[in-house]
Amino acid sequence: MTVAVHRFEESIAGRPYLIEAMAVSADRWRAYIVRVPGVPTALMPFYGKTPEEAVRLLCDWLTRAHARAAAPAGSV
């Protein structure tokens, strides 16, 4: 069985991320960060109806995580 993998290169908070999305069923895609030395990874995959939707959900989460980490203590 051939599994299609879509790769996306994203820059979030000035950091490069390589994200892959692969089909897990006919209308469900899983997006995850490819492990690259020195780059943090998400602890869970993100799911969507298309590869683009799954990747967008992961990117949105990473954006929020970076913003929260950069905010002064007590300001979130």
N, CA and C atoms as an extended XYZ file, in Angstrom:
228
Properties=species:S:1:pos:R:3:atomname:S:1:resname:S:1:resid:I:1 pbc="F F F"
N         0.842       -1.180        0.000 N   MET     1
C         0.000        0.000        0.000 CA  MET     1
C         0.887        1.243        0.000 C   MET     1
N         0.612        2.183       -0.879 N   THR     2
C         1.349        3.435       -0.954 CA  THR     2
C         0.626        4.492       -0.134 C   THR     2
N         1.382        5.169        0.724 N   VAL     3
C         0.810        6.217        1.558 CA  VAL     3
C         1.372        7.548        1.097 C   VAL     3
N         0.481        8.469        0.726 N   ALA     4
C         0.912        9.793        0.299 CA  ALA     4
C         1.256       10.624        1.526 C   ALA     4
N         2.417       11.253        1.472 N   VAL     5
C         2.850       12.141        2.544 CA  VAL     5
C         3.058       13.512        1.938 C   VAL     5
N         2.436       14.511        2.542 N   HIS     6
C         2.602       15.889        2.100 CA  HIS     6
C         3.552       16.568        3.081 C   HIS     6
N         4.559       17.255        2.539 N   ARG     7
C         5.521       17.959        3.396 CA  ARG     7
C         5.320       19.454        3.256 C   ARG     7
N         5.376       20.132        4.390 N   PHE     8
C         5.216       21.580        4.445 CA  PHE     8
C         6.385       22.165        5.225 C   PHE     8
N         6.961       23.226        4.710 N   GLU     9
C         7.990       23.965        5.440 CA  GLU     9
C         7.351       25.238        5.943 C   GLU     9
N         7.358       25.431        7.245 N   GLU    10
C         6.726       26.586        7.866 CA  GLU    10
C         7.734       27.319        8.743 C   GLU    10
N         7.574       28.624        8.845 N   SER    11
C         8.369       29.426        9.764 CA  SER    11
C         7.404       30.009       10.782 C   SER    11
N         7.609       29.658       12.046 N   ILE    12
C         6.731       30.108       13.113 CA  ILE    12
C         7.604       30.711       14.210 C   ILE    12
N         7.335       31.956       14.543 N   ALA    13
C         8.098       32.685       15.559 CA  ALA    13
C         9.588       32.681       15.207 C   ALA    13
N         9.876       32.777       13.916 N   GLY    14
C        11.259       32.837       13.469 CA  GLY    14
C        11.988       31.505       13.455 C   GLY    14
N        11.279       30.436       13.703 N   ARG    15
C        11.901       29.099       13.716 CA  ARG    15
C        11.359       28.264       12.565 C   ARG    15
N        12.244       27.529       11.906 N   PRO    16
C        11.779       26.676       10.800 CA  PRO    16
C        11.195       25.354       11.325 C   PRO    16
N        10.123       24.919       10.706 N   TYR    17
C         9.505       23.639       11.046 CA  TYR    17
C         9.254       22.868        9.761 C   TYR    17
N         9.530       21.585        9.794 N   LEU    18
C         9.174       20.685        8.710 CA  LEU    18
C         8.017       19.846        9.226 C   LEU    18
N         6.878       19.975        8.557 N   ILE    19
C         5.666       19.293        8.995 CA  ILE    19
C         5.223       18.332        7.901 C   ILE    19
N         4.838       17.147        8.306 N   GLU    20
C         4.309       16.163        7.367 CA  GLU    20
C         2.851       15.911        7.691 C   GLU    20
N         2.078       15.639        6.653 N   ALA    21
C         0.679       15.235        6.814 CA  ALA    21
C         0.466       13.970        6.007 C   ALA    21
N        -0.200       13.013        6.622 N   MET    22
C        -0.494       11.768        5.910 CA  MET    22
C        -1.918       11.324        6.221 C   MET    22
N        -2.508       10.663        5.244 N   ALA    23
C        -3.888       10.205        5.386 CA  ALA    23
C        -3.952        9.052        6.377 C   ALA    23
N        -4.956        9.108        7.256 N   VAL    24
C        -5.212        7.996        8.168 CA  VAL    24
C        -6.538        7.327        7.836 C   VAL    24
N        -7.355        8.001        7.007 N   SER    25
C        -8.577        7.421        6.449 CA  SER    25
C        -8.961        8.284        5.249 C   SER    25
N       -10.085        7.997        4.642 N   ALA    26
C       -10.470        8.683        3.406 CA  ALA    26
C       -10.569       10.193        3.563 C   ALA    26
N       -11.056       10.674        4.702 N   ASP    27
C       -11.215       12.123        4.884 CA  ASP    27
C       -10.622       12.601        6.210 C   ASP    27
N        -9.534       11.977        6.619 N   ARG    28
C        -8.877       12.359        7.875 CA  ARG    28
C        -7.366       12.308        7.670 C   ARG    28
N        -6.727       13.447        7.948 N   TRP    29
C        -5.278       13.575        7.795 CA  TRP    29
C        -4.642       13.912        9.128 C   TRP    29
N        -3.450       13.376        9.351 N   ARG    30
C        -2.701       13.628       10.576 CA  ARG    30
C        -1.461       14.451       10.229 C   ARG    30
N        -1.266       15.563       10.935 N   ALA    31
C        -0.085       16.406       10.740 CA  ALA    31
C         0.803       16.293       11.975 C   ALA    31
N         2.097       16.254       11.746 N   TYR    32
C         3.050       16.147       12.852 CA  TYR    32
C         4.355       16.794       12.423 C   TYR    32
N         5.137       17.205       13.401 N   ILE    33
C         6.437       17.820       13.136 CA  ILE    33
C         7.458       16.716       12.924 C   ILE    33
N         8.224       16.853       11.871 N   VAL    34
C         9.310       15.911       11.607 CA  VAL    34
C        10.431       16.244       12.576 C   VAL    34
N        10.956       15.261       13.203 N   ARG    35
C        12.034       15.500       14.170 CA  ARG    35
C        13.288       15.985       13.462 C   ARG    35
N        13.712       17.176       13.860 N   VAL    36
C        14.942       17.768       13.352 CA  VAL    36
C        15.758       18.151       14.580 C   VAL    36
N        17.037       17.778       14.638 N   PRO    37
C        17.838       18.108       15.815 CA  PRO    37
C        17.792       19.607       16.136 C   PRO    37
N        17.541       19.924       17.410 N   GLY    38
C        17.523       21.302       17.855 CA  GLY    38
C        16.208       22.024       17.688 C   GLY    38
N        15.215       21.376       17.115 N   VAL    39
C        13.909       22.010       16.908 CA  VAL    39
C        12.892       21.297       17.797 C   VAL    39
N        12.101       22.054       18.588 N   PRO    40
C        11.104       21.398       19.440 CA  PRO    40
C        10.026       20.702       18.608 C   PRO    40
N         9.423       19.684       19.159 N   THR    41
C         8.367       18.959       18.455 CA  THR    41
C         7.078       18.978       19.256 C   THR    41
N         5.955       18.889       18.561 N   ALA    42
C         4.667       18.810       19.236 CA  ALA    42
C         4.545       17.441       19.889 C   ALA    42
N         3.860       17.376       21.001 N   LEU    43
C         3.698       16.116       21.709 CA  LEU    43
C         2.564       15.283       21.149 C   LEU    43
N         1.732       15.884       20.291 N   MET    44
C         0.594       15.152       19.757 CA  MET    44
C         0.380       15.526       18.301 C   MET    44
N        -0.193       14.635       17.533 N   PRO    45
C        -0.522       14.981       16.148 CA  PRO    45
C        -1.801       15.806       16.105 C   PRO    45
N        -2.031       16.469       15.002 N   PHE    46
C        -3.236       17.257       14.786 CA  PHE    46
C        -3.949       16.688       13.576 C   PHE    46
N        -5.274       16.654       13.626 N   TYR    47
C        -6.072       16.020       12.585 CA  TYR    47
C        -6.960       17.027       11.865 C   TYR    47
N        -7.192       16.792       10.572 N   GLY    48
C        -8.080       17.619        9.779 CA  GLY    48
C        -8.638       16.826        8.619 C   GLY    48
N        -9.590       17.416        7.896 N   LYS    49
C       -10.199       16.741        6.748 CA  LYS    49
C        -9.305       16.765        5.518 C   LYS    49
N        -8.334       17.685        5.497 N   THR    50
C        -7.364       17.781        4.398 CA  THR    50
C        -5.972       17.929        5.004 C   THR    50
N        -4.928       17.684        4.224 N   PRO    51
C        -3.580       17.889        4.773 CA  PRO    51
C        -3.372       19.346        5.182 C   PRO    51
N        -3.901       20.263        4.395 N   GLU    52
C        -3.738       21.687        4.689 CA  GLU    52
C        -4.421       22.072        6.008 C   GLU    52
N        -5.605       21.524        6.249 N   GLU    53
C        -6.317       21.836        7.494 CA  GLU    53
C        -5.561       21.289        8.700 C   GLU    53
N        -5.076       20.063        8.605 N   ALA    54
C        -4.325       19.475        9.712 CA  ALA    54
C        -3.060       20.286       10.003 C   ALA    54
N        -2.355       20.692        8.956 N   VAL    55
C        -1.138       21.490        9.134 CA  VAL    55
C        -1.475       22.858        9.719 C   VAL    55
N        -2.562       23.472        9.259 N   ARG    56
C        -2.958       24.780        9.792 CA  ARG    56
C        -3.256       24.693       11.284 C   ARG    56
N        -3.948       23.642       11.712 N   LEU    57
C        -4.246       23.468       13.132 CA  LEU    57
C        -2.965       23.325       13.946 C   LEU    57
N        -2.010       22.566       13.433 N   LEU    58
C        -0.727       22.409       14.120 CA  LEU    58
C         0.015       23.743       14.170 C   LEU    58
N         0.052       24.471       13.060 N   CYS    59
C         0.732       25.777       13.019 CA  CYS    59
C         0.068       26.773       13.963 C   CYS    59
N        -1.256       26.773       14.023 N   ASP    60
C        -1.962       27.668       14.942 CA  ASP    60
C        -1.576       27.363       16.390 C   ASP    60
N        -1.505       26.090       16.721 N   TRP    61
C        -1.134       25.699       18.078 CA  TRP    61
C         0.296       26.131       18.388 C   TRP    61
N         1.209       25.911       17.448 N   LEU    62
C         2.604       26.323       17.660 CA  LEU    62
C         2.713       27.837       17.835 C   LEU    62
N         1.961       28.586       17.050 N   THR    63
C         1.970       30.048       17.162 CA  THR    63
C         1.523       30.475       18.556 C   THR    63
N         0.436       29.868       19.050 N   ARG    64
C        -0.038       30.197       20.399 CA  ARG    64
C         0.981       29.789       21.458 C   ARG    64
N         1.606       28.630       21.297 N   ALA    65
C         2.592       28.167       22.269 CA  ALA    65
C         3.802       29.118       22.310 C   ALA    65
N         4.266       29.559       21.163 N   HIS    66
C         5.391       30.488       21.134 CA  HIS    66
C         5.006       31.829       21.763 C   HIS    66
N         3.797       32.309       21.474 N   ALA    67
C         3.348       33.591       22.038 CA  ALA    67
C         3.250       33.496       23.561 C   ALA    67
N         2.745       32.382       24.037 N   ARG    68
C         2.620       32.203       25.488 CA  ARG    68
C         3.989       32.138       26.146 C   ARG    68
N         4.929       31.437       25.522 N   ALA    69
C         6.277       31.319       26.081 CA  ALA    69
C         7.000       32.662       26.075 C   ALA    69
N         6.697       33.524       25.101 N   ALA    70
C         7.378       34.805       24.989 CA  ALA    70
C         6.753       35.888       25.867 C   ALA    70
N         5.520       35.659       26.345 N   ALA    71
C         4.832       36.676       27.148 CA  ALA    71
C         5.446       36.755       28.545 C   ALA    71
N         5.521       37.964       29.091 N   PRO    72
C         6.004       38.099       30.468 CA  PRO    72
C         5.120       37.296       31.427 C   PRO    72
N         5.699       36.827       32.499 N   ALA    73
C         4.953       36.030       33.479 CA  ALA    73
C         3.727       36.774       33.970 C   ALA    73
N         2.602       36.093       34.003 N   GLY    74
C         1.371       36.668       34.520 CA  GLY    74
C         0.599       37.515       33.519 C   GLY    74
N         1.052       37.580       32.266 N   SER    75
C         0.356       38.448       31.302 CA  SER    75
C        -0.554       37.694       30.344 C   SER    75
N        -0.649       36.388       30.472 N   VAL    76
C        -1.463       35.619       29.535 CA  VAL    76
C        -2.858       35.496       29.963 C   VAL    76
